Amino acid sequence: MLIGLDAPDDAVVYQLSAERALIATTDFFTPIVDDPYTFGAIAAANALSDVYAMGGEVLFALNIAAFPESLPAEAIAQILLGGAEQVQRAGSIIVGGHTIKNPEPVYGLAVVGEVHPAHIFRKTGAQVGDLLVLTKPLGTGLISTALKREKAAAADVETAIASMLILK
């Protein structure tokens, strides 16, 4: 185990050989936008990003979903389609998953990726002089919270959604 529970990070990393290590992560949440397709795509991009944050490439993903019985089948299909198409854009596939009944919708992915053991990115260990690379704008969480409280400007929401849909 190269990265486990000893220090918080985006995923766990398990070394398979001198050249290969597996990355495994799980990420899911409740809807942050009203459109089911966009919700699925954002949730998938968020989960996939954990692998990219570790320096890896996605191998495959599994759906993790919980839906209320009252949620229309078309909405469920759109959530899953948004996630599946985002995974496809990442050059990968969804190979299964698990769904349960729940009072509130929840969607995300368990993602498995691969990285060279010498090229792992970590959250810890930054030193003075290290380069910090931001792959997406900061503030999407703030805009999401404002949206839930109906205090977000439409232009800010549009910009935040576009950012949350970016892979890598």
C-alpha positions as CSV (number, residue, x, y, z in Angstrom):
1,M,0.0,0.0,0.0
2,L,1.7,3.2,-1.1
3,I,-1.1,5.5,0.0
4,G,-3.7,4.4,2.4
5,L,-5.4,5.7,5.6
6,D,-2.2,7.0,7.2
7,A,-2.5,10.5,5.5
8,P,-5.7,11.8,3.8
9,D,-5.6,11.9,0.0
10,D,-7.9,11.7,-3.0
11,A,-7.6,7.9,-3.3
12,V,-5.7,4.9,-2.2
13,V,-2.7,3.6,-4.2
14,Y,-1.7,0.0,-4.2
15,Q,1.6,-1.0,-5.9
16,L,1.3,-4.0,-8.3
17,S,4.9,-4.0,-9.7
18,A,7.9,-1.6,-10.1
19,E,6.0,0.0,-13.0
20,R,2.4,-0.2,-12.1
21,A,0.1,0.9,-9.2
22,L,-3.6,0.9,-8.9
23,I,-5.6,3.9,-7.8
24,A,-9.0,3.3,-6.2
25,T,-11.5,5.9,-5.1
26,T,-15.2,6.4,-4.3
27,D,-17.1,9.7,-4.6
28,F,-20.8,10.5,-4.6
29,F,-23.2,13.2,-3.5
30,T,-26.7,14.5,-3.7
31,P,-27.9,16.7,-6.6
32,I,-26.3,20.1,-6.9
33,V,-28.2,21.1,-10.0
34,D,-31.8,20.5,-11.1
35,D,-31.1,18.8,-14.5
36,P,-30.6,15.0,-14.0
37,Y,-28.2,14.6,-16.9
38,T,-26.0,17.4,-15.7
39,F,-26.1,16.1,-12.1
40,G,-24.9,12.7,-13.3
41,A,-22.1,14.2,-15.5
42,I,-20.9,16.5,-12.7
43,A,-20.9,13.6,-10.1
44,A,-18.9,11.4,-12.5
45,A,-16.4,14.1,-13.4
46,N,-15.9,14.7,-9.7
47,A,-15.2,11.0,-9.0
48,L,-12.9,10.7,-12.1
49,S,-11.0,13.7,-11.0
50,D,-9.8,11.9,-7.9
51,V,-7.7,9.6,-10.1
52,Y,-6.4,12.5,-12.2
53,A,-5.5,14.3,-9.0
54,M,-3.2,11.4,-8.1
55,G,-1.5,11.5,-11.5
56,G,-3.2,8.5,-12.9
57,E,-5.4,7.4,-15.8
58,V,-8.9,5.9,-15.4
59,L,-9.2,2.2,-16.1
60,F,-12.9,1.6,-15.3
61,A,-15.7,2.8,-13.0
62,L,-18.8,1.4,-11.2
63,N,-22.0,3.3,-10.5
64,I,-23.0,4.1,-7.0
65,A,-26.6,5.2,-6.8
66,A,-29.5,5.7,-4.4
67,F,-32.9,6.8,-5.7
68,P,-36.3,7.5,-4.1
69,E,-39.1,5.2,-5.5
70,S,-40.9,8.4,-6.5
71,L,-38.1,9.6,-8.8
72,P,-39.3,9.1,-12.4
73,A,-37.5,6.4,-14.4
74,E,-36.6,9.0,-17.1
75,A,-34.8,11.1,-14.5
76,I,-32.9,8.1,-13.3
77,A,-32.0,7.2,-16.8
78,Q,-30.7,10.7,-17.4
79,I,-28.5,10.7,-14.3
80,L,-26.9,7.4,-15.3
81,L,-26.5,8.6,-18.9
82,G,-24.8,11.8,-17.8
83,G,-22.4,9.7,-15.7
84,A,-21.8,7.1,-18.5
85,E,-21.1,9.7,-21.1
86,Q,-18.7,11.5,-18.9
87,V,-16.8,8.2,-18.2
88,Q,-16.8,7.6,-22.0
89,R,-15.3,11.0,-22.5
90,A,-12.5,10.0,-20.1
91,G,-11.8,7.0,-22.4
92,S,-13.2,4.5,-20.0
93,I,-16.3,2.4,-19.3
94,I,-18.7,1.7,-16.5
95,V,-18.5,-2.0,-15.7
96,G,-21.3,-2.3,-13.1
97,G,-22.3,-0.8,-9.9
98,H,-24.9,-0.9,-7.1
99,T,-28.2,0.9,-6.6
100,I,-30.4,1.1,-3.6
101,K,-33.7,2.9,-2.6
102,N,-33.2,6.1,-0.6
103,P,-35.4,9.1,0.3
104,E,-32.9,11.5,-1.5
105,P,-31.1,10.9,-4.8
106,V,-27.4,10.1,-4.5
107,Y,-25.1,9.4,-7.4
108,G,-21.4,8.9,-8.0
109,L,-18.7,6.4,-9.0
110,A,-16.2,4.0,-7.6
111,V,-13.2,4.5,-9.9
112,V,-10.1,2.4,-10.5
113,G,-7.1,3.9,-12.3
114,E,-3.5,3.3,-12.8
115,V,-0.3,5.3,-12.2
116,H,3.4,4.7,-12.3
117,P,4.6,4.4,-8.7
118,A,7.2,7.1,-9.2
119,H,4.7,9.6,-10.7
120,I,2.1,9.8,-7.9
121,F,0.8,13.2,-6.9
122,R,0.0,13.7,-3.2
123,K,-1.9,16.2,-1.2
124,T,0.8,16.2,1.5
125,G,4.5,17.0,1.3
126,A,4.4,20.4,-0.4
127,Q,7.6,22.4,0.0
128,V,8.4,26.0,-0.4
129,G,9.2,26.6,-4.1
130,D,7.0,23.7,-5.3
131,L,4.7,24.5,-8.3
132,L,1.0,24.5,-7.6
133,V,-1.2,23.7,-10.6
134,L,-4.9,24.5,-10.5
135,T,-6.7,22.5,-13.2
136,K,-10.1,24.1,-12.5
137,P,-11.2,27.5,-11.1
138,L,-11.7,27.7,-7.3
139,G,-15.2,28.5,-5.9
140,T,-17.5,25.9,-7.3
141,G,-18.4,24.7,-3.8
142,L,-19.3,28.3,-2.8
143,I,-21.5,28.7,-5.9
144,S,-23.2,25.3,-5.3
145,T,-24.0,26.4,-1.8
146,A,-25.4,29.7,-3.0
147,L,-27.5,27.9,-5.6
148,K,-29.0,25.6,-2.9
149,R,-30.0,28.7,-1.0
150,E,-31.3,30.4,-4.1
151,K,-28.7,33.2,-3.8
152,A,-26.5,32.5,-6.8
153,A,-26.4,34.6,-9.9
154,A,-27.3,32.7,-13.1
155,A,-24.0,33.6,-14.8
156,D,-22.0,32.3,-11.8
157,V,-24.0,29.1,-11.8
158,E,-23.4,28.6,-15.5
159,T,-19.7,29.2,-15.1
160,A,-19.4,26.8,-12.1
161,I,-21.3,24.0,-13.9
162,A,-19.0,24.4,-17.0
163,S,-16.0,24.1,-14.7
164,M,-17.4,21.0,-12.8
165,L,-17.9,19.2,-16.1
166,I,-14.3,19.5,-17.1
167,L,-12.3,16.3,-17.0
168,K,-8.7,16.2,-15.7
